[in-house]
């Protein structure tokens, strides 16, 4: 994982009127295996309530993506780690809802147990890395000339932007392939 991230040359995206945001792909150890936690956003949230997402959110003034991602990890899952836990960054992902998301990959290990904040997280899902190593589906999006990516996870389909970010993580960190996802679209329900 570290070798793939270390060799990867990420692409940034200009904000062009969009807001800067960051998510964290926090790699934990659990029961002898590695995986990530995926949140189901609380129903009371203003934006994207009920959707599956990585911990994350907007950057605060003066904050960089790494700082924001680690702050959000602490706020949403109660897990505090130092900046030295960051293994690397993936490509920025521009969304239809007006954000440019910077994915931050961090090594958490096994010593920390997440405690979800109920104001932000309705359900916490453990995704073993083996479950992320699945072939994606690329599907047309009505009203777009770009394809969207879907990942078969949790008995259903995970959609972009989270699916795109986790697909790139799989490609870069697990397979050492420089796969780009910033031009993949999202389903219509994620455009707002």
C-alpha positions as CSV (number, residue, x, y, z in Angstrom):
1,X,0.0,0.0,0.0
2,X,2.7,2.5,1.0
3,X,4.7,1.7,-2.2
4,X,1.8,2.4,-4.5
5,X,0.9,5.6,-2.7
6,X,4.5,6.7,-2.6
7,X,5.0,6.3,-6.4
8,X,1.7,7.9,-7.3
9,X,1.8,11.5,-8.7
10,X,-1.6,13.0,-7.8
11,X,-3.5,15.6,-9.8
12,X,-5.0,18.6,-8.3
13,X,-8.1,20.4,-9.5
14,X,-8.6,24.2,-9.4
15,X,-11.5,25.3,-7.2
16,X,-13.0,27.6,-9.9
17,X,-15.7,28.8,-7.5
18,X,-16.2,25.4,-5.8
19,X,-15.5,24.8,-2.1
20,X,-12.4,22.8,-0.9
21,X,-13.2,19.6,1.0
22,X,-11.3,16.5,2.1
23,X,-12.2,12.9,3.0
24,X,-10.1,10.4,4.8
25,X,-9.6,6.8,3.7
26,X,-8.6,5.6,7.2
27,X,-7.0,2.2,7.1
28,X,-7.6,0.3,10.3
29,X,-6.6,-3.2,11.4
30,X,-9.4,-5.4,12.8
31,X,-9.5,-9.1,13.6
32,X,-6.2,-9.7,11.8
33,X,-7.2,-7.9,8.6
34,X,-7.1,-4.4,7.2
35,X,-10.0,-2.3,6.0
36,X,-11.7,1.1,6.1
37,X,-14.8,2.5,7.8
38,X,-17.5,3.8,5.6
39,X,-20.2,6.0,7.2
40,X,-23.9,6.3,6.5
41,X,-24.6,10.0,7.0
42,X,-27.1,10.9,9.7
43,X,-30.6,11.8,8.5
44,X,-30.5,15.3,10.1
45,X,-27.5,16.5,8.0
46,X,-28.2,19.4,5.6
47,X,-26.4,17.8,2.6
48,X,-26.3,14.2,1.4
49,X,-28.2,12.8,4.4
50,X,-28.4,9.0,4.5
51,X,-25.7,8.6,1.8
52,X,-22.7,6.3,2.3
53,X,-19.5,8.4,2.6
54,X,-16.0,8.5,3.9
55,X,-15.4,10.7,6.9
56,X,-14.8,14.3,5.6
57,X,-16.1,17.7,5.0
58,X,-15.2,21.3,4.0
59,X,-11.8,22.8,4.9
60,X,-11.9,25.4,7.6
61,X,-10.2,28.8,6.9
62,X,-6.4,28.3,7.0
63,X,-6.7,24.5,6.9
64,X,-5.1,22.1,4.4
65,X,-6.6,18.9,3.1
66,X,-4.6,16.7,5.5
67,X,-5.6,18.8,8.5
68,X,-9.3,18.8,7.5
69,X,-9.4,15.1,6.9
70,X,-7.9,14.2,10.2
71,X,-10.1,16.7,12.0
72,X,-13.2,15.2,10.4
73,X,-12.0,11.7,11.3
74,X,-11.9,12.9,14.9
75,X,-15.2,14.7,14.8
76,X,-17.1,11.9,13.0
77,X,-15.5,8.7,14.4
78,X,-13.7,10.0,17.6
79,X,-10.3,8.8,16.3
80,X,-7.4,11.3,16.7
81,X,-4.1,10.6,14.9
82,X,-1.1,12.8,14.2
83,X,-0.3,14.1,10.7
84,X,2.5,11.5,10.5
85,X,-0.4,8.9,10.0
86,X,-1.0,10.3,6.5
87,X,0.4,7.9,3.9
88,X,-0.5,10.0,0.8
89,X,-3.1,11.9,-1.2
90,X,-5.1,10.7,-4.2
91,X,-6.4,12.9,-7.1
92,X,-8.7,15.7,-6.3
93,X,-12.3,14.9,-7.3
94,X,-14.6,17.7,-8.5
95,X,-18.3,17.1,-7.6
96,X,-21.5,18.3,-9.3
97,X,-22.6,19.7,-5.9
98,X,-19.9,22.3,-5.9
99,X,-16.9,20.8,-4.1
100,X,-13.4,19.7,-4.9
101,X,-12.6,16.7,-2.7
102,X,-9.0,15.8,-1.8
103,X,-8.8,12.2,-0.6
104,X,-6.3,11.6,2.2
105,X,-5.1,8.1,3.0
106,X,-4.1,7.6,6.6
107,X,-2.8,4.5,8.5
108,X,-4.7,4.1,11.8
109,X,-3.7,0.6,12.8
110,X,-5.5,-1.4,15.5
111,X,-5.0,0.6,18.6
112,X,-8.0,2.9,18.0
113,X,-11.7,2.0,18.1
114,X,-14.1,4.3,16.3
115,X,-16.9,5.9,18.3
116,X,-19.3,7.4,15.8
117,X,-20.8,10.9,16.5
118,X,-24.5,10.3,16.2
119,X,-25.1,13.8,14.9
120,X,-23.1,13.0,11.8
121,X,-23.0,9.2,11.5
122,X,-26.1,7.0,11.5
123,X,-24.3,3.7,10.8
124,X,-20.7,2.7,10.6
125,X,-19.8,0.0,8.0
126,X,-16.5,-2.0,8.2
127,X,-15.2,-2.7,4.6
128,X,-12.3,-5.2,4.5
129,X,-9.7,-4.3,1.8
130,X,-10.5,-7.6,0.1
131,X,-14.1,-6.3,-0.3
132,X,-12.8,-3.1,-2.0
133,X,-10.8,-5.2,-4.5
134,X,-13.8,-5.6,-6.7
135,X,-14.4,-4.8,-10.4
136,X,-16.3,-1.6,-10.7
137,X,-19.3,-0.9,-13.0
138,X,-19.1,2.0,-15.3
139,X,-22.6,3.3,-16.2
140,X,-24.0,6.1,-18.3
141,X,-25.6,9.1,-16.5
142,X,-28.6,10.8,-18.0
143,X,-27.8,14.3,-19.1
144,X,-24.0,13.6,-19.1
145,X,-21.5,12.5,-21.7
146,X,-19.3,11.0,-18.9
147,X,-19.7,7.6,-17.2
148,X,-20.2,7.1,-13.4
149,X,-18.5,4.4,-11.4
150,X,-20.3,2.1,-9.1
151,X,-18.8,-0.4,-6.6
152,X,-20.7,-3.5,-5.5
153,X,-20.5,-3.2,-1.7
154,X,-22.6,-3.9,1.3
155,X,-25.2,-5.9,-0.7
156,X,-25.8,-3.0,-3.1
157,X,-24.0,-0.4,-5.2
158,X,-21.8,2.4,-3.9
159,X,-21.9,5.5,-6.1
160,X,-19.5,8.3,-6.9
161,X,-18.0,10.4,-5.5
162,X,-17.2,7.8,-2.8
163,X,-17.1,5.0,-5.2
164,X,-14.7,6.8,-7.5
165,X,-12.4,7.7,-4.6
166,X,-12.4,4.1,-3.3
167,X,-11.9,2.7,-6.8
168,X,-8.8,4.9,-7.2
169,X,-7.6,3.9,-3.7
170,X,-7.9,0.2,-4.8
171,X,-6.0,0.8,-8.1
172,X,-3.2,2.9,-6.6
173,X,-2.7,1.5,-3.1
174,X,-3.5,-2.2,-3.7
175,X,-2.5,-2.7,-7.4
176,X,0.1,0.2,-7.9
177,X,-1.8,1.4,-11.0
178,X,-2.1,5.1,-11.9
179,X,-5.8,5.0,-12.5
180,X,-7.5,8.4,-12.8
181,X,-11.1,9.0,-11.7
182,X,-11.5,12.8,-11.7
183,X,-13.4,12.8,-15.0
184,X,-15.9,10.3,-13.8
185,X,-19.4,11.6,-13.2
186,X,-21.8,11.1,-10.3
187,X,-25.4,9.8,-10.5
188,X,-28.1,12.5,-10.8
189,X,-29.1,12.3,-7.2
190,X,-25.6,13.5,-6.1
191,X,-25.7,16.6,-8.4
192,X,-27.2,18.8,-5.7
